[in-house]
Amino acid sequence: MQVHAAVLRDRAAPFALEHVELAAPEPGQVLVEIAGTGFCHTDVLPRQAGFLATPPLIAGHEGAGVVTEVGSSVGDIAVGDHVLLSFDSCGCCTNCALGNPAYCETFFQRNMTGKAQDGPGPVVDGAGHPVAARWFGQSSFASHVIAGTRNVVAVDHDLPLQLMGPLGCGIQTGAGSVLIALGVEAGSDVAVFGAGGVGLAAVMAARVAGAAMIVAVDLHDARLELAKELGATHVLRGGADDVAKQIRKLTRGGVQYALDTTGAPAVIATGIDALRPTGTIGLVGAGSRELVLAPSALATGKNVMGILEGDAVPHVFLPRLISLWRAGRFPFDKLIRTYPLSAINEAERDAASGVTIKPVLIPEGQ
């Protein structure tokens, strides 16, 4: 079938809205009409020279929509189901079998290359040339996508489906990092570095966890104000030389948990310095520079933890986040601004500048 999609033709080029041909779902796959999809920093990684995924590519990995066709062997997913799309995993390697699909042995091949694991992908362009369309098993910068049942989560029909997509990755990552990976306890102290979508989801989750002190650090005053509204007890302007010292003073010795969402080595070092002895910092930012730590940086039992997708199992964790949202305890929708899919380049600019925390793209006609 012919659908429209935002295609990245060149690393330095803007996204281009094109008509492409989408194949029918194969066994274990479903066809989803996209209602809305989040725009995330991860979606611009293919712009980096040497990255795993190469143009031409359809990005997008926070999709939400309605199932319109199913292949064979799809289990409980049916036509008409409202679904959220999350990351892909094999379901059979050791980590998947142990309930850790974010650490699937084929995670990077399945999610970060945009290519099908075997055989051609589901999309060709108007000239019949293949376009990579398996980004995070979905490539949801499109009106319709093919997804596997491993990364499809059915949700209630009464939800505002257009806004739900970001739960599938960025919001899941921030909240899961706090509630699952770090396991923040009630009464503990937490510092979150970077108040974008992932960081603010972490702030909201820390409040859900009952953290006593939640410190948000960012360069944007507007984001810090929103962080206070969403649960931060204290906010600090990033970039100052004494951020770690300020945090240690506020918390009488340092936080037990920190989360870095920036990937910047200097910020990570500050986060480690802000920990109390035995504290743990989680790293979720996509860093591109070498991280060098002093030999004494971890000498007092401090820990550094790499985190993918918040350690979450989407089929379990996304319904939990939705329940918290329904209860008014996790208002992630306050981060969202919607754009038509045709305005994807504007959304990319606004996300990069900090004007918009979480853009959500709505295909025309939805």
Order of alpha helices (4+ residues) and beta strands (2+ residues): beta-beta-beta-beta-beta-beta-alpha-alpha-beta-beta-beta-alpha-alpha-beta-alpha-beta-alpha-beta-alpha-beta-alpha-beta-beta-alpha-beta-alpha-beta
